[in-house]
Amino acid sequence: MTVRTGTFLRLPLGFIGPAALFLYLFSSVFPAAPTFAASQPETLKIGVLAPLSGPFASGGTSFVQAATLAVEQANAEGGVFGQRVAIVVGDTQGRVDVAKSEALRLVSREKVSALVGAYLSEETVGVMEVAASERMVLIVPVAATAEITDMVRREYDRYRYVFRVGYALPQWAEMIAAFLADRKIARYAFVGAGIRWNLELGETLERIAALRGITPAYTAFYSPGNPAFDTVAVAAAAASPDIVILADPGRNSVSFLKRLRESAPTLPALSIGGALGDARLAASVPLSAPVYVQAAAWRGVSPSATAYVERYEHRFGAPPVGYSDTLPFDAVTVLVAAWRKAGSVESAAVIPVLERGAFPGVAGTYRFDAAHQALWGTGPGALQGTFVRWERGGARIVFPPR
């Protein structure tokens, strides 16, 4: 097996088609470096679980790129205990069964010391079972379902290995509601891919936004694999909301927004956690009305965020989208810092360090509550996230107020 810049990539045996294409592109993006044997004990391996094929492959690709950048940084700093750090990638394909089998493969065959992932909430809940049974630390970057932290809270002894650096749905809804209130929004439409994350977020946002006097005018979801945009776009525009909240992490979000612009060219849109954070994709969307994007961090928010964006853009040729890359980068960064503080990669030593420590990252300083959830929100000391508006000259930070 070849290691490229500290990164292992092994897809399931017999997997062809889109994954094979990705492997070719991946090899061209990651320049060749000296080869290390997989069995060498001086390499500490992190298992990274992300969809590299299927409707969410674009998010999975940026996920892996960010994790790669994080281990490159760790190795430039001397690694961990003088050992190199590498990632071993498992393609979850956006499927629960595949995510679980890939997690088991990374643990049993690749001998990883910890897991980072997965991507969708459905996948991650399944991977949690592997982490629990194998007693291995799992850092969750982007999956947002409340069930993840609920499981840790209800059955701590079984799921104490799981920590989430990304936002939980109530935290996410609180940030969105604060942004809507700042924009003087009274009625919104909530649309997106019909996946668990979106369905739960729509319900949670409705409850939390109501506390600020903000109500939904329309809610609908489309299939991520075979989307029918027209009906949803036309109905959302007909409901006359003040803004459309678009919850779709894949590139379908771009196609949907273009269709919405045909029906309602002056209707503002907010993309949350989606591919519209990609400047190349956003450039193809008409700006006849505001287009906002919510991200964990953005260039200009802080010196560390700006440095990360510049490193990412230099390494991969385009700036990060701020969600499916920034949070995985911070997940690996937090994990490596915990290993160093614990003086060990053993879960028994790492868990108390994660529970009690504070870990600087691109989005801010990570601290975990009793359910192993990073503290996001709008309160003092919380990681607050960022909202930007795309303009012809690029993106401008509009919230929180600076």
N, C-alpha and C positions, 0 to 999 in steps of 0.2 A: 504494500500500500504506500502511496506517495503522500508526503506531507508538503503542502504548499503554504509557505509563509505561516507556519505554525497551525495549519488547518487540515484536518482529515475530512474527506468526503467519501462516504460509502453509501450507495443506494441499495435497496433490496435486490437480491439476486433475481435476474429475469425481468427486471423492470425496464421497459423500453418506452419509446415515444417521447412525450414532453420532457420526462426526466432526463432522457439521454441528450436531448437538445440543451437542457439546462446545464448538464455536466460539461458539454462542449463550451458553452458560453462562460460558465463558472471558471473553467480552466484558463480561458483567455483573459478573464478579469483579474485572476489571482496569479501574478507572475511566478514562475518556477523558482523554488529555493532549494537548498540542499535537502536531500532525502534522509529521513530518520526512520529506523525500524519501529514498527508499532509497539513491539514488545519491550523497547528500551525503558528501563525504570525511571530514567531521569525526566520523562515527559509526563506531566499531569494532564489528564484529559477531561474535558467537559462535554457532556452529551447535549447537543442542541437539537431540539425538535421543532420543525417548522414545515409548512406546506410548500414544497418546491414544484408541485404540479397541481392542476385543478384551478378552480376560479379564484383562489387566493394566493396564487404563486408569486405575484408581484410583491405582496407583503412578506411572504416567506423569504424571497430573495433578499430584500433589504434587511430582514431579521438576521440572516446568516452573515451578510456583509458587516453589519454592526457588531455582531459577536466576534467576527474575525478582527475587526479594528481594535476591539477591547483586548483580545489576547495579544495582539501585536504590541499594544501599549504596555501590557503587563510584562511581556518579555523584554521590551526596551528598558524597563525599570529593574531588570534582573530576575524576572520570573517570580516563582514562589519557592522559598527555601533553596534557592539556587537552581531550581529545576524549571525547564521550559513548560509553558502552558499551551495546549492545543485544543481545538474543538473537533468533535466527531459529529457529523450531521446525519440526522434521520429525517427522511421525507415522510411527513404524516399524511400527505395527499388531502388534507382537510377531513379525514375520516377517523372516527374514534377507534375502531378496531386496529387500523394501521398505526395510529399514534401509540397505542398500548404495546403492540408487538415491536415497534421500533424502539420504544423505551426499554423493553426487556432485552432487546438485542444490544443496545448500547451498554447496558449494565453487565450482562452476562458474557458477551463476546468481546466487546471493545474495552471493558474494564474501566469505564469512566468513573471519576470520583464524585461527580454531581451532575444534575440535570438542569437545563434551562429550557423552558417552554411550557405548554406548546403555544399554539396561536389562537385557535377558536376555543371558546369556553367548553364546548362539548368534548373536544380532544383533551383539554387540560384536566377535566374531572376524571377522565379515564386514566391519564398518566399519573394522577395523584395516587391511584391504587397501587401502581407499580412502585412509586416512591415509598409508600407506606410499607408494602410487603418487603421491599429490599432495604428499608431503613436508610434511605439516601436523600440528601438535601435536594429539593426541587425549588428553583427560583422561577416564579411566574412573571413574565414581563408584560403581557398584553391582555390575556383573557380576563374578563371583567365580571363574570357572574358572581353574585353574592354567595352562591353555594360553596365556593372555594373556601372563603373565610368562615362560613357557617360550619363547614365540616371540621375545620381546625378548632373552632370554639366548642363544638359539641363533643368531639372525640379527640381531645388534645393528644393523648398518649399515642393514638394511631397516626394522626396527621401532623404531628409537630415538626415534621421534616419540610413542610411546605411554607414558603414565604412569597408574598406577592409584592413586587416593586411597582407594578402598574396600578391604576386606580380601580377601586371597586365601583360597582354601579351607583350606589348612593352618593359617593364622592363625585363621580362623573356628573351625575344629574345636578348636584349642587353647583358645580362649576358652570355648567351650561345655563342653569337658571339665573345665576349671578350675571352672566354675560347678557342674557336676554333682557334682564331688568335694566342693565346699563344702557342697552340699545333702545329702551322704551318699547319693547315688544309686548303686546297684549295677547295675541293669538298666533299660534304656530302650527305648521303641518309637520308631521314626523313620518318620514318614509325611509325605506332602505331594504337591504337584503333580508330575506326571511330566515335568519339564523338566530340561535338562542340569545346571543348578546343583544341584538337589536330588539327582539321581542321583550326582553326583560327591561332594557333601558327605556323603551317607550313607556312602559307602565310606571317605572320608577320616576322618570322625569315628570310625568303627569301629576304624580302625587307631590313631588317637591316643588315644582313650578307653581302649583296651586297656592302654596303658602305666600307667594309673591303676587298673587292675582293674575297669573299667566295661565292660559288654558289652551288645549289643543283644538284646532279647527278641523283637522283631518289626520287620520293615521292609516297607513297601508304599507304592505311589504310585498316584494317581488322575489321570484326564485333566483338564487345566485347563479345556478347553472343554466337556466333557460329563462332569462328575465323578459317580462313583457312591460316595457316602460310606458307605452303610450297611455294606457288606461289610468295608471297611477299618476303620471305627470299632468294629464288633463284634469283629473279629479282634484289633485292638490291645488292647482291654479284656480279652479272653479270655487274652491272653498274660501278664497280671498284671505289667506293668512297674511300676517305681517312678515313672515319669513318661513322658508322651508328648511327643516333640519334633515340633512341627508346622512343616514347611518349605513355606510357600505364601505368596508375596508378595501374592496377590490377595485379594479379599473372600471367596473360597471358604473361606478359613481360618476365618472366623466361622461359616459354616454347618457346617463339619466339627466344630468344637469344640462347637457346640450338640448335634449328633448324638452325639458322644462322651459328653457329659454325660448323655444319656439312658441309655447303656449302663453308664457308670461315673461316677456323680456325685461320687465322692470321689477320682478319679484326677487328680493335678496335670498341668498342661500347660505347655510352653514354646514360645512362638511366636518364630521367628527371622526377622527381616527382613520381617515381614508387616503386613497391614492391621490386625492386632490391637493395634498401637501407637496406633491412632486411638481416642481416649477415647470418641467417640460410638458406635463399633462395639463396643468392649469393654463398654460399659454394658449391652448387650443379652445378654451371656453370663452364665450362672449362675456365681456364685462359691462354689459348694458345696465346691470344692477350689481350691488356689492356681492362678492363671493368671499366668505370667511372660512377659515380653517382652524380647527382646534388641535393643538399639539402639546406634548409634554414639555417641550422647550423649543427655542428658535434662536437663530442668529441675532445677537444684540441683547438678549435677555440678561446675559451675564458673561464675564470673560471666559468661563469654562464652557458655556454653551457655544460661544462664537468659535473658540478653539476647536471644539468637537466638529462643528459644521465645516470648518476649513479643512480639517484632517480628512473628514469623510469625503468631501468634494474632491480633494486632491487625490485620494486613494481610488475612488470609484467613478470619477468623472461627472458627478452630479451631486447637488446638495441633498441631505436627508429629508424625509417627509415629516420628521418630528414625532412620529408615534411608533410605527412598527420597526423602526431602527433605533431611535433614541432610547426607548425603554429596554430593549435587549442589550444595548451597549451598557446601560447602567446596571442591568441584572448581572452581567458578567463582571463588571467592575466591583459591585458590592460583594459578590461571591469571592473574588480574588482577595479583596481587602479582609474579608472574614477569615479566610484561610490563613492569611498572614498574621492577623491578630490572635487567632486560636493557636498558631504554631502547629497546625495539623489540618488534614483534610477529612478526618473522621467526623461523622455526623454528631457524635456525642460531644465533641469538643466545639464544633462550629455552631450548633444550635444556640447555646447560651450567649455566644458572642453576637450572633445576629439579633437575638432578643433584646440585648441590653445596649448595643452599640449605636453609633451614629456614623453614617457612611456617605461621604461626599460623592455626588454624581453630576452628570450634565444638567439634570432638571433641578438640582438642589441637594439638600442633605436628607438622606433616607433614615427614618426611624420607624420601628414596627410596633404596633399595638399588641394586645394580648392574643388576638386572632392572627397574628403574623401578617397584618395588612400595613403597608406603608401609609404614612399619614399624608393624604392629599385633601384638598378642600379650599376653603377661603378663610380659615381661621389663622391666628398667629402661629408661626412656626410650621405651617403646613406647606407641602409642595402644591403650588397653585396652578400649574399649567399655563398655557399661553394661547391667545386667540389673535390671528393675524388676518389682514384683508389683502387679497391680491389686487394689485394695481398694475398699470402698464409698465412701470419701472421695477416691479418686483413685489415683495410682500412687506406690509407695514404692520407692526405690532399695535393692536388697538385695545387689548385687555389682558390682564388687569391694568389699571391706570399706572403709569410710570412717572 
